[in-house]
Amino acid sequence: MPQLIPGPWFAILVFSWLIFLTIIPTKILSHISPNEPTPVSAEKHKTESWDWPW
């Protein structure tokens, strides 16, 4: 049964995880979001009460 021979399969597993854990996250994290969120000011807006005419 060739499936039970761990020789080439273990090396493939290790190298693929090395690629997933080193190269791909750095490429994904290098992208910048085009819409950076702006901080909201802490002061509240003044709202005036509106007297209804009826």
PDB file of N, CA, C and O in Angstrom:
ATOM      1  N   MET A   1       0.836  -1.185   0.000  1.00  0.00           N
ATOM      2  CA  MET A   1       0.000   0.000   0.000  1.00  0.00           C
ATOM      3  C   MET A   1       0.885   1.254   0.000  1.00  0.00           C
ATOM      4  O   MET A   1       1.496   1.572   1.020  1.00  0.00           O
ATOM      5  N   PRO A   2       0.958   1.959  -1.117  1.00  0.00           N
ATOM      6  CA  PRO A   2       1.838   3.134  -1.190  1.00  0.00           C
ATOM      7  C   PRO A   2       1.328   4.320  -0.384  1.00  0.00           C
ATOM      8  O   PRO A   2       2.096   5.243  -0.113  1.00  0.00           O
ATOM      9  N   GLN A   3       0.046   4.325   0.012  1.00  0.00           N
ATOM     10  CA  GLN A   3      -0.476   5.440   0.789  1.00  0.00           C
ATOM     11  C   GLN A   3       0.138   5.501   2.177  1.00  0.00           C
ATOM     12  O   GLN A   3       0.157   6.565   2.795  1.00  0.00           O
ATOM     13  N   LEU A   4       0.635   4.389   2.673  1.00  0.00           N
ATOM     14  CA  LEU A   4       1.165   4.346   4.024  1.00  0.00           C
ATOM     15  C   LEU A   4       2.637   4.721   4.099  1.00  0.00           C
ATOM     16  O   LEU A   4       3.190   4.814   5.195  1.00  0.00           O
ATOM     17  N   ILE A   5       3.278   4.938   2.970  1.00  0.00           N
ATOM     18  CA  ILE A   5       4.677   5.346   2.977  1.00  0.00           C
ATOM     19  C   ILE A   5       4.713   6.863   3.198  1.00  0.00           C
ATOM     20  O   ILE A   5       4.275   7.614   2.326  1.00  0.00           O
ATOM     21  N   PRO A   6       5.227   7.332   4.350  1.00  0.00           N
ATOM     22  CA  PRO A   6       5.151   8.771   4.652  1.00  0.00           C
ATOM     23  C   PRO A   6       6.243   9.604   4.008  1.00  0.00           C
ATOM     24  O   PRO A   6       6.276  10.818   4.212  1.00  0.00           O
ATOM     25  N   GLY A   7       7.130   9.007   3.246  1.00  0.00           N
ATOM     26  CA  GLY A   7       8.278   9.725   2.702  1.00  0.00           C
ATOM     27  C   GLY A   7       7.933  10.994   1.944  1.00  0.00           C
ATOM     28  O   GLY A   7       8.182  12.083   2.460  1.00  0.00           O
ATOM     29  N   PRO A   8       7.371  10.907   0.743  1.00  0.00           N
ATOM     30  CA  PRO A   8       7.116  12.152  -0.004  1.00  0.00           C
ATOM     31  C   PRO A   8       5.920  12.934   0.539  1.00  0.00           C
ATOM     32  O   PRO A   8       5.885  14.159   0.417  1.00  0.00           O
ATOM     33  N   TRP A   9       4.950  12.258   1.129  1.00  0.00           N
ATOM     34  CA  TRP A   9       3.726  12.943   1.553  1.00  0.00           C
ATOM     35  C   TRP A   9       3.966  13.837   2.759  1.00  0.00           C
ATOM     36  O   TRP A   9       3.360  14.903   2.869  1.00  0.00           O
ATOM     37  N   PHE A  10       4.827  13.422   3.648  1.00  0.00           N
ATOM     38  CA  PHE A  10       5.116  14.265   4.806  1.00  0.00           C
ATOM     39  C   PHE A  10       5.855  15.529   4.386  1.00  0.00           C
ATOM     40  O   PHE A  10       5.594  16.608   4.917  1.00  0.00           O
ATOM     41  N   ALA A  11       6.772  15.399   3.438  1.00  0.00           N
ATOM     42  CA  ALA A  11       7.506  16.579   2.950  1.00  0.00           C
ATOM     43  C   ALA A  11       6.556  17.537   2.233  1.00  0.00           C
ATOM     44  O   ALA A  11       6.660  18.752   2.402  1.00  0.00           O
ATOM     45  N   ILE A  12       5.635  17.003   1.439  1.00  0.00           N
ATOM     46  CA  ILE A  12       4.651  17.845   0.757  1.00  0.00           C
ATOM     47  C   ILE A  12       3.777  18.559   1.772  1.00  0.00           C
ATOM     48  O   ILE A  12       3.480  19.742   1.609  1.00  0.00           O
ATOM     49  N   LEU A  13       3.362  17.858   2.814  1.00  0.00           N
ATOM     50  CA  LEU A  13       2.537  18.462   3.860  1.00  0.00           C
ATOM     51  C   LEU A  13       3.281  19.593   4.564  1.00  0.00           C
ATOM     52  O   LEU A  13       2.721  20.668   4.776  1.00  0.00           O
ATOM     53  N   VAL A  14       4.525  19.357   4.923  1.00  0.00           N
ATOM     54  CA  VAL A  14       5.306  20.369   5.640  1.00  0.00           C
ATOM     55  C   VAL A  14       5.555  21.591   4.760  1.00  0.00           C
ATOM     56  O   VAL A  14       5.403  22.720   5.226  1.00  0.00           O
ATOM     57  N   PHE A  15       5.932  21.390   3.507  1.00  0.00           N
ATOM     58  CA  PHE A  15       6.203  22.528   2.631  1.00  0.00           C
ATOM     59  C   PHE A  15       4.939  23.315   2.299  1.00  0.00           C
ATOM     60  O   PHE A  15       4.979  24.540   2.188  1.00  0.00           O
ATOM     61  N   SER A  16       3.830  22.620   2.143  1.00  0.00           N
ATOM     62  CA  SER A  16       2.599  23.356   1.861  1.00  0.00           C
ATOM     63  C   SER A  16       2.177  24.190   3.066  1.00  0.00           C
ATOM     64  O   SER A  16       1.711  25.316   2.892  1.00  0.00           O
ATOM     65  N   TRP A  17       2.330  23.666   4.288  1.00  0.00           N
ATOM     66  CA  TRP A  17       1.995  24.462   5.467  1.00  0.00           C
ATOM     67  C   TRP A  17       2.968  25.614   5.657  1.00  0.00           C
ATOM     68  O   TRP A  17       2.573  26.679   6.131  1.00  0.00           O
ATOM     69  N   LEU A  18       4.221  25.424   5.299  1.00  0.00           N
ATOM     70  CA  LEU A  18       5.173  26.540   5.369  1.00  0.00           C
ATOM     71  C   LEU A  18       4.768  27.658   4.414  1.00  0.00           C
ATOM     72  O   LEU A  18       4.877  28.839   4.743  1.00  0.00           O
ATOM     73  N   ILE A  19       4.302  27.276   3.234  1.00  0.00           N
ATOM     74  CA  ILE A  19       3.836  28.291   2.283  1.00  0.00           C
ATOM     75  C   ILE A  19       2.607  28.989   2.825  1.00  0.00           C
ATOM     76  O   ILE A  19       2.512  30.216   2.773  1.00  0.00           O
ATOM     77  N   PHE A  20       1.657  28.211   3.348  1.00  0.00           N
ATOM     78  CA  PHE A  20       0.428  28.808   3.867  1.00  0.00           C
ATOM     79  C   PHE A  20       0.690  29.737   5.046  1.00  0.00           C
ATOM     80  O   PHE A  20       0.010  30.752   5.192  1.00  0.00           O
ATOM     81  N   LEU A  21       1.656  29.406   5.879  1.00  0.00           N
ATOM     82  CA  LEU A  21       1.870  30.186   7.097  1.00  0.00           C
ATOM     83  C   LEU A  21       2.876  31.317   6.946  1.00  0.00           C
ATOM     84  O   LEU A  21       2.940  32.183   7.818  1.00  0.00           O
ATOM     85  N   THR A  22       3.659  31.346   5.882  1.00  0.00           N
ATOM     86  CA  THR A  22       4.648  32.415   5.740  1.00  0.00           C
ATOM     87  C   THR A  22       4.377  33.332   4.560  1.00  0.00           C
ATOM     88  O   THR A  22       4.359  34.552   4.721  1.00  0.00           O
ATOM     89  N   ILE A  23       4.168  32.781   3.400  1.00  0.00           N
ATOM     90  CA  ILE A  23       4.069  33.618   2.205  1.00  0.00           C
ATOM     91  C   ILE A  23       2.682  34.214   2.041  1.00  0.00           C
ATOM     92  O   ILE A  23       2.551  35.417   1.812  1.00  0.00           O
ATOM     93  N   ILE A  24       1.662  33.405   2.152  1.00  0.00           N
ATOM     94  CA  ILE A  24       0.309  33.876   1.873  1.00  0.00           C
ATOM     95  C   ILE A  24      -0.175  34.934   2.871  1.00  0.00           C
ATOM     96  O   ILE A  24      -0.759  35.923   2.429  1.00  0.00           O
ATOM     97  N   PRO A  25       0.028  34.792   4.199  1.00  0.00           N
ATOM     98  CA  PRO A  25      -0.422  35.867   5.098  1.00  0.00           C
ATOM     99  C   PRO A  25       0.277  37.205   4.850  1.00  0.00           C
ATOM    100  O   PRO A  25      -0.348  38.257   4.989  1.00  0.00           O
ATOM    101  N   THR A  26       1.542  37.185   4.491  1.00  0.00           N
ATOM    102  CA  THR A  26       2.225  38.449   4.228  1.00  0.00           C
ATOM    103  C   THR A  26       1.670  39.122   2.977  1.00  0.00           C
ATOM    104  O   THR A  26       1.591  40.349   2.918  1.00  0.00           O
ATOM    105  N   LYS A  27       1.288  38.338   1.987  1.00  0.00           N
ATOM    106  CA  LYS A  27       0.703  38.925   0.788  1.00  0.00           C
ATOM    107  C   LYS A  27      -0.684  39.482   1.070  1.00  0.00           C
ATOM    108  O   LYS A  27      -1.050  40.532   0.544  1.00  0.00           O
ATOM    109  N   ILE A  28      -1.449  38.795   1.887  1.00  0.00           N
ATOM    110  CA  ILE A  28      -2.803  39.253   2.198  1.00  0.00           C
ATOM    111  C   ILE A  28      -2.748  40.508   3.068  1.00  0.00           C
ATOM    112  O   ILE A  28      -3.510  41.447   2.840  1.00  0.00           O
ATOM    113  N   LEU A  29      -1.859  40.536   4.059  1.00  0.00           N
ATOM    114  CA  LEU A  29      -1.796  41.677   4.963  1.00  0.00           C
ATOM    115  C   LEU A  29      -1.158  42.908   4.325  1.00  0.00           C
ATOM    116  O   LEU A  29      -1.259  44.001   4.881  1.00  0.00           O
ATOM    117  N   SER A  30      -0.505  42.760   3.175  1.00  0.00           N
ATOM    118  CA  SER A  30       0.108  43.922   2.534  1.00  0.00           C
ATOM    119  C   SER A  30      -0.922  44.777   1.809  1.00  0.00           C
ATOM    120  O   SER A  30      -0.632  45.922   1.462  1.00  0.00           O
ATOM    121  N   HIS A  31      -2.116  44.247   1.572  1.00  0.00           N
ATOM    122  CA  HIS A  31      -3.156  45.034   0.910  1.00  0.00           C
ATOM    123  C   HIS A  31      -3.746  46.043   1.888  1.00  0.00           C
ATOM    124  O   HIS A  31      -3.905  45.760   3.075  1.00  0.00           O
ATOM    125  N   ILE A  32      -4.066  47.218   1.369  1.00  0.00           N
ATOM    126  CA  ILE A  32      -4.618  48.292   2.187  1.00  0.00           C
ATOM    127  C   ILE A  32      -6.071  48.495   1.780  1.00  0.00           C
ATOM    128  O   ILE A  32      -6.410  48.467   0.597  1.00  0.00           O
ATOM    129  N   SER A  33      -6.896  48.694   2.750  1.00  0.00           N
ATOM    130  CA  SER A  33      -8.294  48.966   2.469  1.00  0.00           C
ATOM    131  C   SER A  33      -8.420  50.351   1.854  1.00  0.00           C
ATOM    132  O   SER A  33      -7.847  51.303   2.386  1.00  0.00           O
ATOM    133  N   PRO A  34      -9.160  50.500   0.737  1.00  0.00           N
ATOM    134  CA  PRO A  34      -9.256  51.815   0.113  1.00  0.00           C
ATOM    135  C   PRO A  34     -10.083  52.813   0.920  1.00  0.00           C
ATOM    136  O   PRO A  34      -9.916  54.022   0.761  1.00  0.00           O
ATOM    137  N   ASN A  35     -10.958  52.331   1.767  1.00  0.00           N
ATOM    138  CA  ASN A  35     -11.803  53.218   2.566  1.00  0.00           C
ATOM    139  C   ASN A  35     -11.425  53.078   4.034  1.00  0.00           C
ATOM    140  O   ASN A  35     -11.993  52.262   4.759  1.00  0.00           O
ATOM    141  N   GLU A  36     -10.479  53.871   4.452  1.00  0.00           N
ATOM    142  CA  GLU A  36     -10.072  53.834   5.853  1.00  0.00           C
ATOM    143  C   GLU A  36     -11.153  54.492   6.708  1.00  0.00           C
ATOM    144  O   GLU A  36     -11.647  55.561   6.349  1.00  0.00           O
ATOM    145  N   PRO A  37     -11.525  53.888   7.812  1.00  0.00           N
ATOM    146  CA  PRO A  37     -12.566  54.501   8.647  1.00  0.00           C
ATOM    147  C   PRO A  37     -12.051  55.757   9.331  1.00  0.00           C
ATOM    148  O   PRO A  37     -10.912  55.805   9.795  1.00  0.00           O
ATOM    149  N   THR A  38     -12.897  56.761   9.386  1.00  0.00           N
ATOM    150  CA  THR A  38     -12.521  58.004  10.057  1.00  0.00           C
ATOM    151  C   THR A  38     -13.065  57.983  11.473  1.00  0.00           C
ATOM    152  O   THR A  38     -14.176  57.500  11.693  1.00  0.00           O
ATOM    153  N   PRO A  39     -12.317  58.490  12.436  1.00  0.00           N
ATOM    154  CA  PRO A  39     -12.808  58.483  13.811  1.00  0.00           C
ATOM    155  C   PRO A  39     -13.974  59.457  13.985  1.00  0.00           C
ATOM    156  O   PRO A  39     -13.974  60.555  13.429  1.00  0.00           O
ATOM    157  N   VAL A  40     -14.942  59.040  14.752  1.00  0.00           N
ATOM    158  CA  VAL A  40     -16.117  59.868  15.004  1.00  0.00           C
ATOM    159  C   VAL A  40     -15.805  60.795  16.170  1.00  0.00           C
ATOM    160  O   VAL A  40     -15.204  60.380  17.161  1.00  0.00           O
ATOM    161  N   SER A  41     -16.217  62.058  16.044  1.00  0.00           N
ATOM    162  CA  SER A  41     -15.942  63.008  17.113  1.00  0.00           C
ATOM    163  C   SER A  41     -16.773  62.673  18.344  1.00  0.00           C
ATOM    164  O   SER A  41     -17.874  62.132  18.234  1.00  0.00           O
ATOM    165  N   ALA A  42     -16.244  62.994  19.502  1.00  0.00           N
ATOM    166  CA  ALA A  42     -16.899  62.629  20.759  1.00  0.00           C
ATOM    167  C   ALA A  42     -18.022  63.585  21.129  1.00  0.00           C
ATOM    168  O   ALA A  42     -18.905  63.221  21.906  1.00  0.00           O
ATOM    169  N   GLU A  43     -18.007  64.808  20.586  1.00  0.00           N
ATOM    170  CA  GLU A  43     -19.038  65.761  20.969  1.00  0.00           C
ATOM    171  C   GLU A  43     -20.363  65.425  20.279  1.00  0.00           C
ATOM    172  O   GLU A  43     -20.391  64.997  19.125  1.00  0.00           O
ATOM    173  N   LYS A  44     -21.438  65.627  21.003  1.00  0.00           N
ATOM    174  CA  LYS A  44     -22.752  65.315  20.453  1.00  0.00           C
ATOM    175  C   LYS A  44     -23.281  66.513  19.672  1.00  0.00           C
ATOM    176  O   LYS A  44     -22.954  67.664  19.961  1.00  0.00           O
ATOM    177  N   HIS A  45     -24.087  66.216  18.699  1.00  0.00           N
ATOM    178  CA  HIS A  45     -24.695  67.278  17.917  1.00  0.00           C
ATOM    179  C   HIS A  45     -25.813  67.932  18.718  1.00  0.00           C
ATOM    180  O   HIS A  45     -26.532  67.272  19.469  1.00  0.00           O
ATOM    181  N   LYS A  46     -25.942  69.238  18.540  1.00  0.00           N
ATOM    182  CA  LYS A  46     -27.012  69.939  19.228  1.00  0.00           C
ATOM    183  C   LYS A  46     -28.301  69.745  18.453  1.00  0.00           C
ATOM    184  O   LYS A  46     -28.369  70.045  17.261  1.00  0.00           O
ATOM    185  N   THR A  47     -29.296  69.257  19.114  1.00  0.00           N
ATOM    186  CA  THR A  47     -30.594  69.125  18.469  1.00  0.00           C
ATOM    187  C   THR A  47     -31.564  70.060  19.171  1.00  0.00           C
ATOM    188  O   THR A  47     -31.647  70.098  20.399  1.00  0.00           O
ATOM    189  N   GLU A  48     -32.276  70.795  18.381  1.00  0.00           N
ATOM    190  CA  GLU A  48     -33.245  71.721  18.935  1.00  0.00           C
ATOM    191  C   GLU A  48     -34.629  71.098  18.866  1.00  0.00           C
ATOM    192  O   GLU A  48     -34.948  70.382  17.916  1.00  0.00           O
ATOM    193  N   SER A  49     -35.440  71.368  19.864  1.00  0.00           N
ATOM    194  CA  SER A  49     -36.780  70.832  19.838  1.00  0.00           C
ATOM    195  C   SER A  49     -37.621  71.617  18.830  1.00  0.00           C
ATOM    196  O   SER A  49     -37.401  72.807  18.603  1.00  0.00           O
ATOM    197  N   TRP A  50     -38.559  70.940  18.251  1.00  0.00           N
ATOM    198  CA  TRP A  50     -39.377  71.569  17.235  1.00  0.00           C
ATOM    199  C   TRP A  50     -40.812  71.628  17.743  1.00  0.00           C
ATOM    200  O   TRP A  50     -41.421  70.597  18.030  1.00  0.00           O
ATOM    201  N   ASP A  51     -41.339  72.827  17.851  1.00  0.00           N
ATOM    202  CA  ASP A  51     -42.702  72.980  18.311  1.00  0.00           C
ATOM    203  C   ASP A  51     -43.660  72.731  17.149  1.00  0.00           C
ATOM    204  O   ASP A  51     -43.624  73.421  16.131  1.00  0.00           O
ATOM    205  N   TRP A  52     -44.498  71.748  17.327  1.00  0.00           N
ATOM    206  CA  TRP A  52     -45.462  71.437  16.272  1.00  0.00           C
ATOM    207  C   TRP A  52     -46.563  72.508  16.263  1.00  0.00           C
ATOM    208  O   TRP A  52     -46.998  72.937  17.332  1.00  0.00           O
ATOM    209  N   PRO A  53     -47.019  72.944  15.097  1.00  0.00           N
ATOM    210  CA  PRO A  53     -47.979  74.058  15.017  1.00  0.00           C
ATOM    211  C   PRO A  53     -49.396  73.688  15.440  1.00  0.00           C
ATOM    212  O   PRO A  53     -50.218  74.594  15.579  1.00  0.00           O
ATOM    213  N   TRP A  54     -49.727  72.460  15.647  1.00  0.00           N
ATOM    214  CA  TRP A  54     -51.087  72.133  16.054  1.00  0.00           C
ATOM    215  C   TRP A  54     -51.084  71.900  17.498  1.00  0.00           C
ATOM    216  O   TRP A  54     -52.129  71.606  18.078  1.00  0.00           O
TER     217      TRP A  54
END
